[in-house]
Amino acid sequence: MAQAQEMAKAFNPTLTSFAPQEFEKLWPTMPKDMMEMMFGRGLSKDGLDAKTRLLLTLAGLTMQGAQAEAQVRLTVRHAQEAGATKEEIAETIAMMSMFAGLPAMTRAMEMARDVMDESEDG
């Protein structure tokens, strides 16, 4: 870990204080209509809707494990905005335990729960 931190510092000194949790604040959650236009039926009128696309994205990000923390959190927020329920989000992540393993599934579930708790509080 120390070696990686030194390498990051040599590459770019600002990386030593980089926090993935702060990175996600750069992208606010898009409204559902905008997501549908950009990622949903705008691409193919008979294709997948934005909610389904986002759940598939969440499945893929779960497989990447903890290295995709900001992306998982952002995708959970977008999926909720697109109409995904907590149960659908949890089931999508749980399904990945067979492919990504229990540690990756557990970590993604923790991240999703944090985001969903934040949305209830805010």
C-alpha positions, 0 to 999 in steps of 0.5 A, a space after each residue: 500500500 505504501 509503495 502504491 501511495 508513493 507511486 501515486 504521489 510521484 505521478 500526481 501529488 494531488 492523488 495522495 488525498 484523492 477520495 472516491 467518495 468525493 469523486 461521485 459528487 461531480 455527477 448529480 443524479 439525472 432526472 428519469 426523463 433525461 436518463 430515458 432519453 440518453 440511456 433508455 428507449 432513446 437508443 432503441 424504442 423497442 429496447 431496454 428501458 433506463 431502469 433495466 439498463 442501470 440494473 445491468 450496469 449495477 450487475 457489471 459494476 458489482 463484479 468489479 468489486 470495491 474498485 468501482 465504489 463511486 460508480 456503484 453508488 452513482 448507479 444505485 442513485 440513478 437506478 432509484 431515480 429510474 424507478 428501481 425498487 430497493 428489492 430490485 437493486 438488492 436482487 441484482 447485486 445478490 445475483 452477482 454472488 455466483 459470478 463475482 463471489 461473496 466478498 464483491 457482492 457483500 461490498 456492493 450491497 453495503 455501498 447500495 445500502 449506504 446510498 439508499 439510507 442517504 436517500 431516505 434521510 435526504 
